[in-house]
Amino acid sequence: MVLDALLSVLMLFVARAVWLLIDGILKGVSGHPSSAGVPTRGVQMVRDPVCGTFVIPDRAVMITDGRRQLFFCSTNCRDAYRARTA
Ligand SMILES: [Zn+2]
């Protein structure tokens, strides 16, 4: 039937449009220039207890103190904390 052929062409167009949309979203998330300079949106920041700087856990120096995890901006602060609590 002609209608079936039209429908399958239409479905191809729809599938392609959806794919392009998804592709565009993925590219926008991963590599958009305007979002590249904003590293920490949605990331939970933690506070360095020594100097008070807020740090990103992924990039911080982490120690486990009892049941707590503590994050420091640098090994200097970690060492200062250890010296203080030792
Ligand atoms: Zn610090």
PDB file of the backbone (N, CA, C, O) and the ligand in Angstrom, with CONECT records:
HET     ZN  A 101       1
ATOM      1  N   MET A   1       0.835  -1.215   0.000  1.00  0.00           N
ATOM      2  CA  MET A   1       0.000   0.000   0.000  1.00  0.00           C
ATOM      3  C   MET A   1       0.866   1.261   0.000  1.00  0.00           C
ATOM      4  O   MET A   1       1.965   1.288   0.555  1.00  0.00           O
ATOM      5  N   VAL A   2       0.346   2.277  -0.627  1.00  0.00           N
ATOM      6  CA  VAL A   2       1.066   3.551  -0.675  1.00  0.00           C
ATOM      7  C   VAL A   2       1.161   4.153   0.717  1.00  0.00           C
ATOM      8  O   VAL A   2       2.183   4.728   1.092  1.00  0.00           O
ATOM      9  N   LEU A   3       0.078   4.012   1.477  1.00  0.00           N
ATOM     10  CA  LEU A   3       0.057   4.591   2.817  1.00  0.00           C
ATOM     11  C   LEU A   3       1.142   3.980   3.700  1.00  0.00           C
ATOM     12  O   LEU A   3       1.796   4.678   4.475  1.00  0.00           O
ATOM     13  N   ASP A   4       1.321   2.669   3.572  1.00  0.00           N
ATOM     14  CA  ASP A   4       2.374   2.003   4.345  1.00  0.00           C
ATOM     15  C   ASP A   4       3.749   2.559   3.995  1.00  0.00           C
ATOM     16  O   ASP A   4       4.582   2.787   4.872  1.00  0.00           O
ATOM     17  N   ALA A   5       3.973   2.772   2.705  1.00  0.00           N
ATOM     18  CA  ALA A   5       5.263   3.313   2.281  1.00  0.00           C
ATOM     19  C   ALA A   5       5.465   4.717   2.851  1.00  0.00           C
ATOM     20  O   ALA A   5       6.546   5.049   3.337  1.00  0.00           O
ATOM     21  N   LEU A   6       4.427   5.524   2.787  1.00  0.00           N
ATOM     22  CA  LEU A   6       4.513   6.875   3.349  1.00  0.00           C
ATOM     23  C   LEU A   6       4.811   6.829   4.846  1.00  0.00           C
ATOM     24  O   LEU A   6       5.622   7.597   5.363  1.00  0.00           O
ATOM     25  N   LEU A   7       4.127   5.900   5.527  1.00  0.00           N
ATOM     26  CA  LEU A   7       4.329   5.802   6.975  1.00  0.00           C
ATOM     27  C   LEU A   7       5.754   5.402   7.301  1.00  0.00           C
ATOM     28  O   LEU A   7       6.350   5.939   8.235  1.00  0.00           O
ATOM     29  N   SER A   8       6.321   4.448   6.527  1.00  0.00           N
ATOM     30  CA  SER A   8       7.676   4.022   6.844  1.00  0.00           C
ATOM     31  C   SER A   8       8.683   5.140   6.565  1.00  0.00           C
ATOM     32  O   SER A   8       9.665   5.294   7.292  1.00  0.00           O
ATOM     33  N   VAL A   9       8.432   5.928   5.496  1.00  0.00           N
ATOM     34  CA  VAL A   9       9.302   7.083   5.231  1.00  0.00           C
ATOM     35  C   VAL A   9       9.190   8.087   6.379  1.00  0.00           C
ATOM     36  O   VAL A   9      10.186   8.645   6.840  1.00  0.00           O
ATOM     37  N   LEU A  10       7.959   8.297   6.825  1.00  0.00           N
ATOM     38  CA  LEU A  10       7.740   9.229   7.928  1.00  0.00           C
ATOM     39  C   LEU A  10       8.466   8.760   9.190  1.00  0.00           C
ATOM     40  O   LEU A  10       9.077   9.556   9.903  1.00  0.00           O
ATOM     41  N   MET A  11       8.386   7.447   9.453  1.00  0.00           N
ATOM     42  CA  MET A  11       9.060   6.904  10.627  1.00  0.00           C
ATOM     43  C   MET A  11      10.570   7.108  10.537  1.00  0.00           C
ATOM     44  O   MET A  11      11.229   7.412  11.532  1.00  0.00           O
ATOM     45  N   LEU A  12      11.105   6.937   9.329  1.00  0.00           N
ATOM     46  CA  LEU A  12      12.532   7.167   9.146  1.00  0.00           C
ATOM     47  C   LEU A  12      12.890   8.613   9.486  1.00  0.00           C
ATOM     48  O   LEU A  12      13.886   8.882  10.158  1.00  0.00           O
ATOM     49  N   PHE A  13      12.058   9.533   9.006  1.00  0.00           N
ATOM     50  CA  PHE A  13      12.311  10.945   9.298  1.00  0.00           C
ATOM     51  C   PHE A  13      12.257  11.213  10.799  1.00  0.00           C
ATOM     52  O   PHE A  13      13.101  11.922  11.348  1.00  0.00           O
ATOM     53  N   VAL A  14      11.250  10.635  11.452  1.00  0.00           N
ATOM     54  CA  VAL A  14      11.098  10.855  12.890  1.00  0.00           C
ATOM     55  C   VAL A  14      12.290  10.271  13.641  1.00  0.00           C
ATOM     56  O   VAL A  14      12.844  10.908  14.537  1.00  0.00           O
ATOM     57  N   ALA A  15      12.677   9.057  13.267  1.00  0.00           N
ATOM     58  CA  ALA A  15      13.801   8.418  13.947  1.00  0.00           C
ATOM     59  C   ALA A  15      15.066   9.241  13.764  1.00  0.00           C
ATOM     60  O   ALA A  15      15.851   9.411  14.697  1.00  0.00           O
ATOM     61  N   ARG A  16      15.252   9.745  12.560  1.00  0.00           N
ATOM     62  CA  ARG A  16      16.442  10.553  12.282  1.00  0.00           C
ATOM     63  C   ARG A  16      16.437  11.855  13.084  1.00  0.00           C
ATOM     64  O   ARG A  16      17.458  12.284  13.621  1.00  0.00           O
ATOM     65  N   ALA A  17      15.247  12.470  13.147  1.00  0.00           N
ATOM     66  CA  ALA A  17      15.127  13.722  13.904  1.00  0.00           C
ATOM     67  C   ALA A  17      15.424  13.483  15.382  1.00  0.00           C
ATOM     68  O   ALA A  17      16.112  14.274  16.028  1.00  0.00           O
ATOM     69  N   VAL A  18      14.888  12.367  15.906  1.00  0.00           N
ATOM     70  CA  VAL A  18      15.130  12.053  17.322  1.00  0.00           C
ATOM     71  C   VAL A  18      16.620  11.804  17.552  1.00  0.00           C
ATOM     72  O   VAL A  18      17.189  12.271  18.539  1.00  0.00           O
ATOM     73  N   TRP A  19      17.248  11.065  16.636  1.00  0.00           N
ATOM     74  CA  TRP A  19      18.665  10.773  16.777  1.00  0.00           C
ATOM     75  C   TRP A  19      19.502  12.061  16.760  1.00  0.00           C
ATOM     76  O   TRP A  19      20.414  12.245  17.566  1.00  0.00           O
ATOM     77  N   LEU A  20      19.156  12.946  15.808  1.00  0.00           N
ATOM     78  CA  LEU A  20      19.897  14.206  15.730  1.00  0.00           C
ATOM     79  C   LEU A  20      19.731  15.014  17.014  1.00  0.00           C
ATOM     80  O   LEU A  20      20.668  15.656  17.488  1.00  0.00           O
ATOM     81  N   LEU A  21      18.526  14.969  17.562  1.00  0.00           N
ATOM     82  CA  LEU A  21      18.256  15.690  18.805  1.00  0.00           C
ATOM     83  C   LEU A  21      19.104  15.130  19.937  1.00  0.00           C
ATOM     84  O   LEU A  21      19.745  15.881  20.673  1.00  0.00           O
ATOM     85  N   ILE A  22      19.105  13.803  20.072  1.00  0.00           N
ATOM     86  CA  ILE A  22      19.891  13.153  21.133  1.00  0.00           C
ATOM     87  C   ILE A  22      21.371  13.445  20.933  1.00  0.00           C
ATOM     88  O   ILE A  22      22.085  13.773  21.880  1.00  0.00           O
ATOM     89  N   ASP A  23      21.824  13.323  19.686  1.00  0.00           N
ATOM     90  CA  ASP A  23      23.221  13.583  19.374  1.00  0.00           C
ATOM     91  C   ASP A  23      23.605  15.007  19.767  1.00  0.00           C
ATOM     92  O   ASP A  23      24.666  15.246  20.344  1.00  0.00           O
ATOM     93  N   GLY A  24      22.715  15.948  19.440  1.00  0.00           N
ATOM     94  CA  GLY A  24      22.972  17.344  19.779  1.00  0.00           C
ATOM     95  C   GLY A  24      23.035  17.560  21.275  1.00  0.00           C
ATOM     96  O   GLY A  24      23.873  18.319  21.763  1.00  0.00           O
ATOM     97  N   ILE A  25      22.149  16.894  22.009  1.00  0.00           N
ATOM     98  CA  ILE A  25      22.159  17.028  23.470  1.00  0.00           C
ATOM     99  C   ILE A  25      23.456  16.471  24.037  1.00  0.00           C
ATOM    100  O   ILE A  25      24.078  17.086  24.903  1.00  0.00           O
ATOM    101  N   LEU A  26      23.863  15.299  23.542  1.00  0.00           N
ATOM    102  CA  LEU A  26      25.099  14.685  24.040  1.00  0.00           C
ATOM    103  C   LEU A  26      26.293  15.581  23.763  1.00  0.00           C
ATOM    104  O   LEU A  26      27.148  15.775  24.627  1.00  0.00           O
ATOM    105  N   LYS A  27      26.349  16.129  22.543  1.00  0.00           N
ATOM    106  CA  LYS A  27      27.458  17.021  22.212  1.00  0.00           C
ATOM    107  C   LYS A  27      27.421  18.273  23.072  1.00  0.00           C
ATOM    108  O   LYS A  27      28.457  18.769  23.514  1.00  0.00           O
ATOM    109  N   GLY A  28      26.190  18.785  23.308  1.00  0.00           N
ATOM    110  CA  GLY A  28      26.053  19.979  24.126  1.00  0.00           C
ATOM    111  C   GLY A  28      26.521  19.740  25.545  1.00  0.00           C
ATOM    112  O   GLY A  28      27.131  20.617  26.157  1.00  0.00           O
ATOM    113  N   VAL A  29      26.239  18.550  26.077  1.00  0.00           N
ATOM    114  CA  VAL A  29      26.647  18.246  27.449  1.00  0.00           C
ATOM    115  C   VAL A  29      28.149  18.050  27.535  1.00  0.00           C
ATOM    116  O   VAL A  29      28.799  18.559  28.448  1.00  0.00           O
ATOM    117  N   SER A  30      28.704  17.304  26.571  1.00  0.00           N
ATOM    118  CA  SER A  30      30.104  16.914  26.724  1.00  0.00           C
ATOM    119  C   SER A  30      31.087  17.984  26.268  1.00  0.00           C
ATOM    120  O   SER A  30      32.148  18.150  26.869  1.00  0.00           O
ATOM    121  N   GLY A  31      30.739  18.709  25.210  1.00  0.00           N
ATOM    122  CA  GLY A  31      31.781  19.560  24.672  1.00  0.00           C
ATOM    123  C   GLY A  31      31.380  20.972  24.292  1.00  0.00           C
ATOM    124  O   GLY A  31      32.038  21.596  23.459  1.00  0.00           O
ATOM    125  N   HIS A  32      30.313  21.489  24.888  1.00  0.00           N
ATOM    126  CA  HIS A  32      29.905  22.826  24.494  1.00  0.00           C
ATOM    127  C   HIS A  32      30.859  23.863  25.082  1.00  0.00           C
ATOM    128  O   HIS A  32      31.185  23.801  26.268  1.00  0.00           O
ATOM    129  N   PRO A  33      31.310  24.820  24.260  1.00  0.00           N
ATOM    130  CA  PRO A  33      32.311  25.783  24.736  1.00  0.00           C
ATOM    131  C   PRO A  33      31.863  26.594  25.938  1.00  0.00           C
ATOM    132  O   PRO A  33      32.670  26.892  26.818  1.00  0.00           O
ATOM    133  N   SER A  34      30.568  26.961  25.987  1.00  0.00           N
ATOM    134  CA  SER A  34      30.129  27.841  27.053  1.00  0.00           C
ATOM    135  C   SER A  34      30.032  27.111  28.384  1.00  0.00           C
ATOM    136  O   SER A  34      30.046  27.751  29.436  1.00  0.00           O
ATOM    137  N   SER A  35      29.932  25.776  28.363  1.00  0.00           N
ATOM    138  CA  SER A  35      29.827  25.039  29.614  1.00  0.00           C
ATOM    139  C   SER A  35      31.170  24.488  30.056  1.00  0.00           C
ATOM    140  O   SER A  35      31.284  23.945  31.155  1.00  0.00           O
ATOM    141  N   ALA A  36      32.198  24.621  29.208  1.00  0.00           N
ATOM    142  CA  ALA A  36      33.494  24.025  29.537  1.00  0.00           C
ATOM    143  C   ALA A  36      34.139  24.691  30.737  1.00  0.00           C
ATOM    144  O   ALA A  36      34.864  24.047  31.495  1.00  0.00           O
ATOM    145  N   GLY A  37      33.876  25.992  30.913  1.00  0.00           N
ATOM    146  CA  GLY A  37      34.530  26.710  31.995  1.00  0.00           C
ATOM    147  C   GLY A  37      33.792  26.651  33.319  1.00  0.00           C
ATOM    148  O   GLY A  37      34.202  27.289  34.288  1.00  0.00           O
ATOM    149  N   VAL A  38      32.713  25.894  33.367  1.00  0.00           N
ATOM    150  CA  VAL A  38      31.921  25.809  34.593  1.00  0.00           C
ATOM    151  C   VAL A  38      32.042  24.402  35.139  1.00  0.00           C
ATOM    152  O   VAL A  38      31.215  23.546  34.824  1.00  0.00           O
ATOM    153  N   PRO A  39      33.047  24.145  35.943  1.00  0.00           N
ATOM    154  CA  PRO A  39      33.365  22.767  36.293  1.00  0.00           C
ATOM    155  C   PRO A  39      32.494  22.167  37.378  1.00  0.00           C
ATOM    156  O   PRO A  39      32.353  20.944  37.423  1.00  0.00           O
ATOM    157  N   THR A  40      31.912  22.952  38.240  1.00  0.00           N
ATOM    158  CA  THR A  40      31.413  22.375  39.482  1.00  0.00           C
ATOM    159  C   THR A  40      29.918  22.493  39.669  1.00  0.00           C
ATOM    160  O   THR A  40      29.426  22.280  40.777  1.00  0.00           O
ATOM    161  N   ARG A  41      29.176  22.826  38.626  1.00  0.00           N
ATOM    162  CA  ARG A  41      27.730  22.927  38.835  1.00  0.00           C
ATOM    163  C   ARG A  41      27.167  21.553  39.164  1.00  0.00           C
ATOM    164  O   ARG A  41      27.391  20.590  38.430  1.00  0.00           O
ATOM    165  N   GLY A  42      26.436  21.465  40.272  1.00  0.00           N
ATOM    166  CA  GLY A  42      25.843  20.199  40.669  1.00  0.00           C
ATOM    167  C   GLY A  42      26.782  19.311  41.456  1.00  0.00           C
ATOM    168  O   GLY A  42      26.396  18.224  41.886  1.00  0.00           O
ATOM    169  N   VAL A  43      28.016  19.763  41.650  1.00  0.00           N
ATOM    170  CA  VAL A  43      28.971  18.970  42.424  1.00  0.00           C
ATOM    171  C   VAL A  43      28.930  19.434  43.867  1.00  0.00           C
ATOM    172  O   VAL A  43      28.960  20.632  44.149  1.00  0.00           O
ATOM    173  N   GLN A  44      28.861  18.483  44.771  1.00  0.00           N
ATOM    174  CA  GLN A  44      28.845  18.802  46.186  1.00  0.00           C
ATOM    175  C   GLN A  44      30.239  19.243  46.626  1.00  0.00           C
ATOM    176  O   GLN A  44      31.208  18.492  46.504  1.00  0.00           O
ATOM    177  N   MET A  45      30.328  20.474  47.141  1.00  0.00           N
ATOM    178  CA  MET A  45      31.610  20.960  47.636  1.00  0.00           C
ATOM    179  C   MET A  45      31.734  20.602  49.117  1.00  0.00           C
ATOM    180  O   MET A  45      30.744  20.546  49.847  1.00  0.00           O
ATOM    181  N   VAL A  46      32.957  20.367  49.531  1.00  0.00           N
ATOM    182  CA  VAL A  46      33.208  20.091  50.942  1.00  0.00           C
ATOM    183  C   VAL A  46      34.230  21.096  51.460  1.00  0.00           C
ATOM    184  O   VAL A  46      35.024  21.649  50.699  1.00  0.00           O
ATOM    185  N   ARG A  47      34.192  21.319  52.762  1.00  0.00           N
ATOM    186  CA  ARG A  47      35.031  22.369  53.326  1.00  0.00           C
ATOM    187  C   ARG A  47      36.288  21.777  53.964  1.00  0.00           C
ATOM    188  O   ARG A  47      36.239  20.827  54.746  1.00  0.00           O
ATOM    189  N   ASP A  48      37.388  22.374  53.599  1.00  0.00           N
ATOM    190  CA  ASP A  48      38.667  22.060  54.237  1.00  0.00           C
ATOM    191  C   ASP A  48      38.605  22.573  55.677  1.00  0.00           C
ATOM    192  O   ASP A  48      38.475  23.780  55.886  1.00  0.00           O
ATOM    193  N   PRO A  49      38.696  21.685  56.680  1.00  0.00           N
ATOM    194  CA  PRO A  49      38.524  22.127  58.074  1.00  0.00           C
ATOM    195  C   PRO A  49      39.693  22.958  58.589  1.00  0.00           C
ATOM    196  O   PRO A  49      39.580  23.601  59.634  1.00  0.00           O
ATOM    197  N   VAL A  50      40.799  22.954  57.880  1.00  0.00           N
ATOM    198  CA  VAL A  50      41.972  23.709  58.342  1.00  0.00           C
ATOM    199  C   VAL A  50      41.898  25.155  57.887  1.00  0.00           C
ATOM    200  O   VAL A  50      41.952  26.073  58.705  1.00  0.00           O
ATOM    201  N   CYS A  51      41.772  25.359  56.559  1.00  0.00           N
ATOM    202  CA  CYS A  51      41.828  26.735  56.060  1.00  0.00           C
ATOM    203  C   CYS A  51      40.458  27.252  55.627  1.00  0.00           C
ATOM    204  O   CYS A  51      40.314  28.435  55.319  1.00  0.00           O
ATOM    205  N   GLY A  52      39.449  26.377  55.601  1.00  0.00           N
ATOM    206  CA  GLY A  52      38.103  26.824  55.284  1.00  0.00           C
ATOM    207  C   GLY A  52      37.783  26.915  53.805  1.00  0.00           C
ATOM    208  O   GLY A  52      36.694  27.349  53.429  1.00  0.00           O
ATOM    209  N   THR A  53      38.719  26.511  52.969  1.00  0.00           N
ATOM    210  CA  THR A  53      38.479  26.539  51.538  1.00  0.00           C
ATOM    211  C   THR A  53      37.490  25.444  51.151  1.00  0.00           C
ATOM    212  O   THR A  53      37.542  24.331  51.674  1.00  0.00           O
ATOM    213  N   PHE A  54      36.590  25.775  50.231  1.00  0.00           N
ATOM    214  CA  PHE A  54      35.706  24.752  49.706  1.00  0.00           C
ATOM    215  C   PHE A  54      36.408  24.023  48.566  1.00  0.00           C
ATOM    216  O   PHE A  54      36.950  24.649  47.655  1.00  0.00           O
ATOM    217  N   VAL A  55      36.391  22.710  48.628  1.00  0.00           N
ATOM    218  CA  VAL A  55      37.091  21.898  47.644  1.00  0.00           C
ATOM    219  C   VAL A  55      36.138  20.870  47.050  1.00  0.00           C
ATOM    220  O   VAL A  55      35.115  20.519  47.637  1.00  0.00           O
ATOM    221  N   ILE A  56      36.514  20.403  45.864  1.00  0.00           N
ATOM    222  CA  ILE A  56      35.764  19.347  45.198  1.00  0.00           C
ATOM    223  C   ILE A  56      36.352  18.008  45.636  1.00  0.00           C
ATOM    224  O   ILE A  56      37.551  17.782  45.475  1.00  0.00           O
ATOM    225  N   PRO A  57      35.531  17.123  46.185  1.00  0.00           N
ATOM    226  CA  PRO A  57      36.063  15.863  46.721  1.00  0.00           C
ATOM    227  C   PRO A  57      36.961  15.105  45.741  1.00  0.00           C
ATOM    228  O   PRO A  57      37.966  14.521  46.146  1.00  0.00           O
ATOM    229  N   ASP A  58      36.602  15.113  44.459  1.00  0.00           N
ATOM    230  CA  ASP A  58      37.413  14.407  43.472  1.00  0.00           C
ATOM    231  C   ASP A  58      38.849  14.916  43.423  1.00  0.00           C
ATOM    232  O   ASP A  58      39.777  14.153  43.156  1.00  0.00           O
ATOM    233  N   ARG A  59      39.025  16.202  43.682  1.00  0.00           N
ATOM    234  CA  ARG A  59      40.350  16.803  43.519  1.00  0.00           C
ATOM    235  C   ARG A  59      41.024  17.072  44.854  1.00  0.00           C
ATOM    236  O   ARG A  59      42.146  17.577  44.897  1.00  0.00           O
ATOM    237  N   ALA A  60      40.349  16.740  45.932  1.00  0.00           N
ATOM    238  CA  ALA A  60      40.877  17.094  47.247  1.00  0.00           C
ATOM    239  C   ALA A  60      41.746  15.974  47.795  1.00  0.00           C
ATOM    240  O   ALA A  60      41.747  14.849  47.294  1.00  0.00           O
ATOM    241  N   VAL A  61      42.480  16.321  48.838  1.00  0.00           N
ATOM    242  CA  VAL A  61      43.240  15.322  49.588  1.00  0.00           C
ATOM    243  C   VAL A  61      42.306  14.793  50.665  1.00  0.00           C
ATOM    244  O   VAL A  61      41.803  15.558  51.487  1.00  0.00           O
ATOM    245  N   MET A  62      42.075  13.490  50.659  1.00  0.00           N
ATOM    246  CA  MET A  62      41.069  12.929  51.535  1.00  0.00           C
ATOM    247  C   MET A  62      41.721  12.051  52.597  1.00  0.00           C
ATOM    248  O   MET A  62      42.635  11.280  52.304  1.00  0.00           O
ATOM    249  N   ILE A  63      41.242  12.175  53.829  1.00  0.00           N
ATOM    250  CA  ILE A  63      41.613  11.211  54.860  1.00  0.00           C
ATOM    251  C   ILE A  63      40.337  10.737  55.533  1.00  0.00           C
ATOM    252  O   ILE A  63      39.302  11.400  55.462  1.00  0.00           O
ATOM    253  N   THR A  64      40.417   9.597  56.179  1.00  0.00           N
ATOM    254  CA  THR A  64      39.291   9.095  56.945  1.00  0.00           C
ATOM    255  C   THR A  64      39.629   9.236  58.417  1.00  0.00           C
ATOM    256  O   THR A  64      40.614   8.682  58.906  1.00  0.00           O
ATOM    257  N   ASP A  65      38.789   9.989  59.108  1.00  0.00           N
ATOM    258  CA  ASP A  65      39.013  10.255  60.525  1.00  0.00           C
ATOM    259  C   ASP A  65      37.867   9.601  61.288  1.00  0.00           C
ATOM    260  O   ASP A  65      36.778  10.167  61.388  1.00  0.00           O
ATOM    261  N   GLY A  66      38.114   8.413  61.825  1.00  0.00           N
ATOM    262  CA  GLY A  66      37.027   7.674  62.450  1.00  0.00           C
ATOM    263  C   GLY A  66      36.037   7.251  61.373  1.00  0.00           C
ATOM    264  O   GLY A  66      36.399   6.562  60.419  1.00  0.00           O
ATOM    265  N   ARG A  67      34.778   7.671  61.534  1.00  0.00           N
ATOM    266  CA  ARG A  67      33.770   7.331  60.530  1.00  0.00           C
ATOM    267  C   ARG A  67      33.599   8.433  59.502  1.00  0.00           C
ATOM    268  O   ARG A  67      32.876   8.262  58.520  1.00  0.00           O
ATOM    269  N   ARG A  68      34.265   9.574  59.719  1.00  0.00           N
ATOM    270  CA  ARG A  68      34.114  10.700  58.803  1.00  0.00           C
ATOM    271  C   ARG A  68      35.183  10.682  57.731  1.00  0.00           C
ATOM    272  O   ARG A  68      36.289  10.179  57.930  1.00  0.00           O
ATOM    273  N   GLN A  69      34.829  11.239  56.603  1.00  0.00           N
ATOM    274  CA  GLN A  69      35.831  11.518  55.591  1.00  0.00           C
ATOM    275  C   GLN A  69      36.074  13.017  55.597  1.00  0.00           C
ATOM    276  O   GLN A  69      35.136  13.815  55.597  1.00  0.00           O
ATOM    277  N   LEU A  70      37.339  13.382  55.601  1.00  0.00           N
ATOM    278  CA  LEU A  70      37.697  14.800  55.591  1.00  0.00           C
ATOM    279  C   LEU A  70      38.464  15.105  54.321  1.00  0.00           C
ATOM    280  O   LEU A  70      39.253  14.293  53.837  1.00  0.00           O
ATOM    281  N   PHE A  71      38.218  16.285  53.795  1.00  0.00           N
ATOM    282  CA  PHE A  71      38.835  16.687  52.529  1.00  0.00           C
ATOM    283  C   PHE A  71      39.625  17.968  52.742  1.00  0.00           C
ATOM    284  O   PHE A  71      39.186  18.894  53.425  1.00  0.00           O
ATOM    285  N   PHE A  72      40.789  17.989  52.141  1.00  0.00           N
ATOM    286  CA  PHE A  72      41.685  19.138  52.294  1.00  0.00           C
ATOM    287  C   PHE A  72      42.100  19.651  50.929  1.00  0.00           C
ATOM    288  O   PHE A  72      42.142  18.908  49.948  1.00  0.00           O
ATOM    289  N   CYS A  73      42.409  20.953  50.892  1.00  0.00           N
ATOM    290  CA  CYS A  73      42.789  21.555  49.623  1.00  0.00           C
ATOM    291  C   CYS A  73      44.198  21.132  49.221  1.00  0.00           C
ATOM    292  O   CYS A  73      44.548  21.178  48.041  1.00  0.00           O
ATOM    293  N   SER A  74      44.997  20.723  50.185  1.00  0.00           N
ATOM    294  CA  SER A  74      46.386  20.373  49.891  1.00  0.00           C
ATOM    295  C   SER A  74      46.916  19.439  50.971  1.00  0.00           C
ATOM    296  O   SER A  74      46.316  19.286  52.035  1.00  0.00           O
ATOM    297  N   THR A  75      48.034  18.831  50.677  1.00  0.00           N
ATOM    298  CA  THR A  75      48.657  17.976  51.694  1.00  0.00           C
ATOM    299  C   THR A  75      49.138  18.796  52.881  1.00  0.00           C
ATOM    300  O   THR A  75      49.226  18.281  53.996  1.00  0.00           O
ATOM    301  N   ASN A  76      49.450  20.071  52.654  1.00  0.00           N
ATOM    302  CA  ASN A  76      49.844  20.939  53.771  1.00  0.00           C
ATOM    303  C   ASN A  76      48.739  21.009  54.816  1.00  0.00           C
ATOM    304  O   ASN A  76      48.985  20.869  56.014  1.00  0.00           O
ATOM    305  N   CYS A  77      47.503  21.231  54.334  1.00  0.00           N
ATOM    306  CA  CYS A  77      46.382  21.327  55.260  1.00  0.00           C
ATOM    307  C   CYS A  77      46.117  19.983  55.927  1.00  0.00           C
ATOM    308  O   CYS A  77      45.799  19.927  57.115  1.00  0.00           O
ATOM    309  N   ARG A  78      46.246  18.908  55.167  1.00  0.00           N
ATOM    310  CA  ARG A  78      46.058  17.576  55.752  1.00  0.00           C
ATOM    311  C   ARG A  78      47.067  17.346  56.881  1.00  0.00           C
ATOM    312  O   ARG A  78      46.718  16.871  57.962  1.00  0.00           O
ATOM    313  N   ASP A  79      48.311  17.693  56.603  1.00  0.00           N
ATOM    314  CA  ASP A  79      49.349  17.496  57.611  1.00  0.00           C
ATOM    315  C   ASP A  79      49.106  18.375  58.827  1.00  0.00           C
ATOM    316  O   ASP A  79      49.329  17.959  59.964  1.00  0.00           O
ATOM    317  N   ALA A  80      48.642  19.605  58.574  1.00  0.00           N
ATOM    318  CA  ALA A  80      48.343  20.505  59.688  1.00  0.00           C
ATOM    319  C   ALA A  80      47.223  19.930  60.540  1.00  0.00           C
ATOM    320  O   ALA A  80      47.273  20.008  61.767  1.00  0.00           O
ATOM    321  N   TYR A  81      46.205  19.346  59.892  1.00  0.00           N
ATOM    322  CA  TYR A  81      45.106  18.741  60.633  1.00  0.00           C
ATOM    323  C   TYR A  81      45.591  17.567  61.465  1.00  0.00           C
ATOM    324  O   TYR A  81      45.225  17.422  62.631  1.00  0.00           O
ATOM    325  N   ARG A  82      46.421  16.731  60.850  1.00  0.00           N
ATOM    326  CA  ARG A  82      46.951  15.566  61.570  1.00  0.00           C
ATOM    327  C   ARG A  82      47.799  16.004  62.754  1.00  0.00           C
ATOM    328  O   ARG A  82      47.712  15.432  63.841  1.00  0.00           O
ATOM    329  N   ALA A  83      48.620  17.027  62.532  1.00  0.00           N
ATOM    330  CA  ALA A  83      49.474  17.525  63.619  1.00  0.00           C
ATOM    331  C   ALA A  83      48.617  18.065  64.762  1.00  0.00           C
ATOM    332  O   ALA A  83      48.956  17.923  65.937  1.00  0.00           O
ATOM    333  N   ARG A  84      47.491  18.692  64.386  1.00  0.00           N
ATOM    334  CA  ARG A  84      46.622  19.310  65.371  1.00  0.00           C
ATOM    335  C   ARG A  84      45.891  18.236  66.201  1.00  0.00           C
ATOM    336  O   ARG A  84      45.667  18.411  67.399  1.00  0.00           O
ATOM    337  N   THR A  85      45.527  17.130  65.545  1.00  0.00           N
ATOM    338  CA  THR A  85      44.695  16.132  66.212  1.00  0.00           C
ATOM    339  C   THR A  85      45.512  14.961  66.759  1.00  0.00           C
ATOM    340  O   THR A  85      44.966  14.102  67.451  1.00  0.00           O
ATOM    341  N   ALA A  86      46.796  14.917  66.463  1.00  0.00           N
ATOM    342  CA  ALA A  86      47.605  13.781  66.894  1.00  0.00           C
ATOM    343  C   ALA A  86      47.822  13.829  68.401  1.00  0.00           C
ATOM    344  O   ALA A  86      48.482  12.952  68.958  1.00  0.00           O
TER     345      ALA A  86
HETATM  346 ZN    ZN A 101      43.407  24.082  52.979  1.00  0.00          ZN2+
END
